[in-house]
Amino acid sequence: MLHHKEFLNKQVSIFNQKGFIELDPICIPHLFTKKQDIEIAGLFAAVFAWGQRSTIINKCNDLMARMDNAPHQFVTNHLDKDLKKLLGFKHRTFNDTDLLYFISFLKFWYNQNESLETAFSNNLTPKDKTIENALNGFRDLFFSMPDVPLRTMKHIASPIQNSACKRLCMYLRWMVRNDNNGVDFGIWKNIKPSQLMIPLDIHVQRTAHKLGLLLRTQSDWKAVEELTKNLRKYNKTDPVKYDFALFGLSVSSD
């Protein structure tokens, strides 16, 4: 298996560069420079990352426009009448009921905290080798507000449910990974790149099976653990950089 290391490192260098941004949902947080705008735009882009990338990007742009292209200002300062702009928004199974709950949580959080990072990192202890507890804690926190619509709970996954948590693993990759290639942001410092887990989507899974890096067939948290553990053998400080290679190889062969 280790013979794939050189090949995958080469693929990472092909895909982990600024040209990748334009066609990927990560282009949405890249519209912004303010930390909180990047966090909020990134969260929505990751949560919507399901289906065709062009559709995801269009829907994100629609939402950002409804929030006056200033998401942090919108979530912290909006009045009830401003929320009318959000009505009728829909992306796949995510609708305006879900959106209004997301906005209410973000308003609650940012009115007391400078960054969304602590909503994840507060749940980690120094001995945590992975982000598992960060993800479980975030889901508990996110749905701790009164009047949570039951339908909204499917949009934030957690390892406790044995979900692969693809969207949140991808979001944390964007916020935490820190290299000089300009794709991932590296603006969160309390979570280490070594703790990240691979965002397991159909593309990554397909390539990982082909390369023998993943044997498990279900797309669940156990599969994420298996694949990330194998990727750590290639790079223990930054295993999730291989997301670029596994994803890119599959998409380019479609």
Secondary structure, DSSP 8 states (H G I E B T S, - for coil): -TTHHHHHHHHHHHHSSGGGTTTSGGGTGGG--SHHHHHHHHHHHHHT--S-HHHHHHHHHHHHHHTTT-HHHHHHH--GGGGGGGTT-EETTEEHHHHHHHHHHHHHHHTT-S-SHHHHHTT--TT--SSHHHHHHHHHHHT-SSS--GGGGGGS--GGGTB--HHHHHHHHHHH---SSSSS-----SS-GGG------HHHHHHHHHTTS----S-BHHHHHHHHHHHHTT-SS-GGGHHHHHHHHHHHH-
